[in-house]
């Protein structure tokens, strides 16, 4: 025959201290981050570059018939193509 379960008694003792931050009397305006200055104004920013590579990699994927399993190859090929295009634009 199974034993009857007895209720467990557990004492929870909390010695945790809560630290609160003092409220600021004057709200300082948030600082705006400066946009990085590129030596060449027509050069794409890193964000633009990544977006262009992503778009081109997707186009390569579609050109292959939307067959998965070649993500790395597509990305590397797209990077090479975008870098070459940007390089041609800068030299022109």
N, C-alpha and C positions, 0 to 999 in steps of 0.2 A: 504494500500500500504506500502511496506517495505521501511525503511529509507535507504538512500544512505550512504555507509560507507565512512568516512573521513579518510584520512591517519593520522596515529599517528606520532607524532614527539617526539622522545625520545633522550635526550642528554645523551651520555655516557661519564662520567668523570672518568678518571682513575688516581687514586692517588697511584697506586701500585708502590712500589720500587723494582727493581730487583737487587739482590745482586749476584755478580759473585765472584767465588773463584779465588784467584791469582794463576797463573800458577807456577808450581814447576820448579825450575831450574835444579834439579837433580832428576831423576827418581829412587826411591828406589826399590830394587828388592822385589817382593812379598814373604812374609814369608810362608813357607810350614808348614802345621799343622802336628804335631807329631802324629803318630799312637799310640792309647792307648796301654799300655803295660799290657798284661794279666798275672796274676800270673801263670796260666797254659797255656803254648803255644798251647796245643791241644784243648783248650776250644774255642768254636765258639764265634765270636764277636756278639754283638747284631744284627748287620745287617745280619749276616749269620743265626742267630737263627730265625729272622723274615722271612727270605726267606725260611728256612726249614719248618716253620709252615705254611706258605702260600702254599707251594708245597704239604704238607701233607693234608691240608684242601681241596685243589682241588682234590686230590686223593680220599678222603672220599666222596666228592660230586659226583665224577664219579662212585664210588662203589655203591652209593645209586641210581644210574640210572639217574644222572644229574637232580634231582628234586630240584627246588629252594625252598627257604623259611626256610632253616635250617642253614644259614650262621653262626650264633652265636654258635650253637651247634658244627658244624664242626670245627670252629676255636678253641673252647675250648678243644675239643677232640684232635685236632692236637697239641695244646700246651702241653697237658698232655703227649702225646706220645713222642714228641720231647724232652721234659724235662726228661722223664724217660730214653730215649735212651742216652742222654748226660750224665745223672747221672751214668748209667751203664758203659759208656766209661771211665769216670773219676775214677770209683772204680776198674776197671780192671787193 
